[in-house]
């Protein structure tokens, strides 16, 4: 009997232990699922379907733009910006590069400097380009500026007629300029991303351009049809230095700044509530997509819709760098939710929606560079939805992604290399 009792007790103990183990696993799974995007932060790391070739080297490059030729045909010439204020004309086949003279004066330092460069829709006939950069401010610090100029080619290329067509006149301290330019599909207007300069609350202030995506004419004026077309902002605003976190930002005191003329910010604004919008691209159907750096976690891919508020700094899927929590996006459905988010951070940079023939399997996909993630990421864009597909470890911080004239993909590394990606040759079976 004693032996039988021992066997029964042992069997009961085994069942109890198994039940506890199963319950623990279930709790872990439920807890992980409750963390939102953290459980599925990244697409599986995949073997590279491409080869990598170094084309040229630069010092802290930021953006690359291939130049159209006659009939809007892309050529092998491209412009590359360096944060310190240099602009280069580059042959993407040979890597030969020539400095372009006449670049506006920039205030380089930290995240500021010479930023984006794009060729105007009519470049093939007028040779106009647009540049964004942080310019010195009479108020102290720096402010985001958008300049249009004419590129004069030749043995000594230069910019002529450079003119600031839009600027944030308030200046001040802080990084996160945004500074990405993309033209509307009809080529008649442009969209400009303006980061919130690490100041948090201005992203929700309709009177300040920081933390917004702006819709402007090709001359830098408010575009027709904007959500608040014709509206002016208040003349006097408060400009703060970057505070410690989103909570401290609510009580941070600043200086009073009077707009030098009419404050067109409301009439310029397409969307608001952005932190650091670092990528803008239209898909083939005319939808505008954006990549945005969150705080500690909470990087985003957003579908940008007119008049929508994307929530920063009121909500985020990340938290402050000092650990102070931020309410999750799901707690305030009045804000537009991201289509994808990354926790922990990947630090997404530019966004390319691929349309070439060299990688037919990528057609219509979004290609995203990552700084802290040191990766090239591919996402599926289907209608108004997005899905993570692949992530390739590049072993370096990827600052910018662009498409070349023959469909090759070009990457700018933060460390300075311009890389060309070509399809990998398939191995023949013996």
NORSUL-V130718 format. One record per residue. N is the residue number from 0. RES is the residue in one small letter. SS is DSSP state (A for helix, B for strand, O for the rest). NEAR is the number of other C-alpha atoms within 12 Angstrom. D_CENTER is the distance of its C-alpha to the mean C-alpha in whole Angstrom. Layout:
# NORSUL-V130718
<<N,RES,SS,NEAR,D_CENTER> <N,RES,SS,NEAR,D_CENTER>>
This chain:
# NORSUL-V130718
<<0,x,O,7,74> <1,x,A,8,72> <2,x,A,9,70> <3,x,A,10,69> <4,x,A,11,68> <5,x,A,12,66> <6,x,A,13,65> <7,x,A,14,64> <8,x,A,14,62> <9,x,A,14,60> <10,x,A,14,59> <11,x,A,14,58> <12,x,A,14,56> <13,x,A,14,54> <14,x,A,14,53> <15,x,A,14,52> <16,x,A,14,50> <17,x,A,14,48> <18,x,A,14,47> <19,x,A,14,46> <20,x,A,14,44> <21,x,A,14,43> <22,x,A,14,42> <23,x,A,14,40> <24,x,A,14,38> <25,x,A,14,37> <26,x,A,14,36> <27,x,A,15,34> <28,x,A,15,32> <29,x,A,14,32> <30,x,A,14,31> <31,x,A,16,28> <32,x,A,15,27> <33,x,O,15,27> <34,x,O,23,24> <35,x,A,25,22> <36,x,A,30,19> <37,x,A,24,20> <38,x,A,19,23> <39,x,A,20,21> <40,x,O,31,18> <41,x,O,31,17> <42,x,O,26,19> <43,x,O,18,22> <44,x,B,20,21> <45,x,O,18,23> <46,x,O,14,25> <47,x,O,23,23> <48,x,O,25,24> <49,x,B,24,24> <50,x,B,21,25> <51,x,B,21,23> <52,x,B,24,25> <53,x,B,22,24> <54,x,B,26,24> <55,x,B,30,24> <56,x,B,27,23> <57,x,O,35,21> <58,x,O,24,21> <59,x,O,33,17> <60,x,B,38,15> <61,x,B,49,12> <62,x,B,48,12> <63,x,B,43,14> <64,x,B,43,16> <65,x,B,37,19> <66,x,B,39,22> <67,x,B,28,24> <68,x,O,22,27> <69,x,A,14,30> <70,x,A,13,30> <71,x,A,19,26> <72,x,O,19,26> <73,x,B,22,24> <74,x,B,25,26> <75,x,B,27,25> <76,x,B,28,24> <77,x,B,42,21> <78,x,B,45,19> <79,x,B,48,17> <80,x,B,43,16> <81,x,B,43,17> <82,x,O,37,16> <83,x,O,27,20> <84,x,O,35,20> <85,x,O,36,22> <86,x,B,45,21> <87,x,B,41,22> <88,x,B,36,24> <89,x,B,31,24> <90,x,B,25,26> <91,x,O,38,24> <92,x,O,23,27> <93,x,O,17,29> <94,x,O,25,26> <95,x,O,20,28> <96,x,B,28,26> <97,x,B,25,28> <98,x,B,27,26> <99,x,O,30,26> <100,x,B,26,28> <101,x,O,25,27> <102,x,O,38,24> <103,x,O,34,23> <104,x,O,27,24> <105,x,O,32,21> <106,x,O,31,21> <107,x,O,27,19> <108,x,B,25,19> <109,x,O,19,17> <110,x,O,32,13> <111,x,B,37,15> <112,x,O,39,16> <113,x,B,45,16> <114,x,B,50,12> <115,x,B,46,11> <116,x,B,44,14> <117,x,B,40,15> <118,x,B,38,19> <119,x,O,35,20> <120,x,O,28,22> <121,x,O,26,25> <122,x,A,29,24> <123,x,A,22,27> <124,x,A,20,30> <125,x,A,22,28> <126,x,O,28,26> <127,x,B,31,24> <128,x,B,41,20> <129,x,B,47,18> <130,x,B,51,16> <131,x,B,48,14> <132,x,B,50,15> <133,x,B,46,17> <134,x,B,41,20> <135,x,B,28,23> <136,x,O,21,24> <137,x,O,15,28> <138,x,O,21,27> <139,x,O,19,26> <140,x,B,28,23> <141,x,B,34,20> <142,x,B,42,18> <143,x,B,48,16> <144,x,B,44,17> <145,x,B,44,17> <146,x,B,41,20> <147,x,B,36,22> <148,x,B,33,24> <149,x,B,30,26> <150,x,B,37,26> <151,x,B,23,30> <152,x,O,24,30> <153,x,O,13,33> <154,x,O,12,34> <155,x,O,16,32> <156,x,O,23,29> <157,x,B,28,28> <158,x,B,31,27> <159,x,B,22,29> <160,x,B,21,29> <161,x,B,25,26> <162,x,B,25,25> <163,x,B,27,23> <164,x,B,25,22> <165,x,B,37,20> <166,x,B,39,20> <167,x,O,46,19> <168,x,O,35,23> <169,x,O,38,23> <170,x,O,36,22> <171,x,B,35,22> <172,x,O,33,21> <173,x,O,31,17> <174,x,O,34,14> <175,x,O,41,10> <176,x,O,50,11> <177,x,B,49,7> <178,x,B,52,9> <179,x,B,46,8> <180,x,B,45,11> <181,x,B,43,12> <182,x,B,32,16> <183,x,O,28,17> <184,x,O,18,19> <185,x,O,15,22> <186,x,O,19,21> <187,x,O,20,23> <188,x,B,28,20> <189,x,B,40,16> <190,x,B,46,13> <191,x,B,54,11> <192,x,B,52,9> <193,x,B,50,11> <194,x,O,45,10> <195,x,O,46,13> <196,x,O,43,14> <197,x,O,38,15> <198,x,O,41,18> <199,x,O,45,17> <200,x,A,42,20> <201,x,A,39,19> <202,x,A,39,16> <203,x,A,33,19> <204,x,O,30,21> <205,x,O,34,21> <206,x,O,35,23> <207,x,O,45,20> <208,x,O,50,17> <209,x,O,51,15> <210,x,O,47,13> <211,x,B,52,13> <212,x,B,55,12> <213,x,B,54,15> <214,x,B,45,17> <215,x,B,36,19> <216,x,B,27,22> <217,x,O,34,22> <218,x,O,23,24> <219,x,O,31,21> <220,x,O,30,23> <221,x,B,35,22> <222,x,O,29,22> <223,x,O,23,25> <224,x,O,19,25> <225,x,O,30,22> <226,x,O,26,23> <227,x,O,26,24> <228,x,O,24,26> <229,x,O,20,28> <230,x,O,21,28> <231,x,O,22,28> <232,x,O,25,27> <233,x,O,21,29> <234,x,O,21,30> <235,x,B,19,30> <236,x,B,25,27> <237,x,B,25,26> <238,x,B,39,24> <239,x,O,32,24> <240,x,O,30,23> <241,x,O,26,20> <242,x,O,26,23> <243,x,O,22,23> <244,x,O,27,21> <245,x,A,33,21> <246,x,A,23,25> <247,x,A,20,26> <248,x,A,25,23> <249,x,O,20,26> <250,x,O,18,29> <251,x,O,21,27> <252,x,O,17,29> <253,x,O,21,28> <254,x,B,18,29> <255,x,B,16,30> <256,x,B,25,28> <257,x,B,21,30> <258,x,O,26,28> <259,x,O,16,30> <260,x,O,16,30> <261,x,O,21,29> <262,x,O,31,26> <263,x,O,34,24> <264,x,A,46,21> <265,x,A,36,22> <266,x,A,35,23> <267,x,A,45,20> <268,x,B,49,18> <269,x,B,38,16> <270,x,B,44,15> <271,x,B,44,15> <272,x,O,45,14> <273,x,O,56,11> <274,x,O,47,10> <275,x,B,46,7> <276,x,B,48,5> <277,x,B,50,2> <278,x,B,49,3> <279,x,B,43,7> <280,x,B,43,10> <281,x,B,33,13> <282,x,O,31,15> <283,x,O,21,19> <284,x,O,17,20> <285,x,O,20,18> <286,x,O,24,16> <287,x,B,36,12> <288,x,B,44,10> <289,x,B,49,6> <290,x,B,46,4> <291,x,B,52,5> <292,x,B,46,7> <293,x,O,45,10> <294,x,O,39,13> <295,x,B,26,16> <296,x,O,33,15> <297,x,O,45,13> <298,x,B,45,10> <299,x,B,49,9> <300,x,B,47,9> <301,x,B,44,10> <302,x,B,34,12> <303,x,B,41,12> <304,x,O,28,16> <305,x,O,27,18> <306,x,O,26,19> <307,x,O,28,18> <308,x,B,36,17> <309,x,O,43,14> <310,x,O,39,16> <311,x,O,49,15> <312,x,O,42,17> <313,x,O,37,20> <314,x,O,37,18> <315,x,O,43,16> <316,x,O,39,17> <317,x,O,37,16> <318,x,B,29,19> <319,x,O,29,19> <320,x,O,19,19> <321,x,O,16,23> <322,x,O,15,24> <323,x,O,17,24> <324,x,O,22,23> <325,x,O,30,21> <326,x,O,23,22> <327,x,O,27,21> <328,x,A,30,19> <329,x,A,21,22> <330,x,A,16,25> <331,x,O,20,24> <332,x,O,18,23> <333,x,O,15,23> <334,x,O,28,19> <335,x,O,30,17> <336,x,O,32,16> <337,x,O,40,13> <338,x,O,30,14> <339,x,B,36,13> <340,x,B,41,13> <341,x,B,39,13> <342,x,O,29,16> <343,x,O,28,16> <344,x,O,31,13> <345,x,O,39,11> <346,x,O,38,9> <347,x,B,48,6> <348,x,B,49,4> <349,x,B,47,5> <350,x,B,42,6> <351,x,B,44,10> <352,x,B,38,13> <353,x,O,35,16> <354,x,O,27,19> <355,x,O,23,21> <356,x,O,19,25> <357,x,O,23,24> <358,x,O,26,23> <359,x,A,16,24> <360,x,A,19,23> <361,x,A,29,20> <362,x,O,24,20> <363,x,O,28,18> <364,x,O,33,16> <365,x,B,44,12> <366,x,B,45,11> <367,x,B,50,8> <368,x,B,46,9> <369,x,B,42,9> <370,x,O,33,11> <371,x,O,27,13> <372,x,O,32,14> <373,x,O,29,15> <374,x,B,38,14> <375,x,B,49,13> <376,x,B,44,13> <377,x,B,38,14> <378,x,B,36,14> <379,x,B,28,17> <380,x,B,34,16> <381,x,B,21,20> <382,x,O,18,20> <383,x,O,21,18> <384,x,B,21,18> <385,x,B,24,16> <386,x,B,27,17> <387,x,B,30,16> <388,x,B,26,18> <389,x,B,27,18> <390,x,B,28,17> <391,x,B,29,18> <392,x,B,27,19> <393,x,O,30,18> <394,x,O,18,20> <395,x,O,25,17> <396,x,O,32,14> <397,x,B,41,12> <398,x,B,45,10> <399,x,B,48,9> <400,x,B,46,11> <401,x,B,46,13> <402,x,B,39,16> <403,x,O,36,20> <404,x,O,29,23> <405,x,O,25,24> <406,x,O,27,22> <407,x,O,32,21> <408,x,B,39,17> <409,x,B,44,17> <410,x,B,50,15> <411,x,B,46,14> <412,x,B,40,15> <413,x,O,34,15> <414,x,O,25,18> <415,x,O,27,19> <416,x,B,31,20> <417,x,B,45,19> <418,x,B,36,19> <419,x,B,30,21> <420,x,B,30,21> <421,x,B,26,24> <422,x,B,23,25> <423,x,O,16,28> <424,x,O,12,31> <425,x,O,10,33> <426,x,O,7,36> <427,x,O,5,39> <428,x,O,4,41> <429,x,O,3,45>>
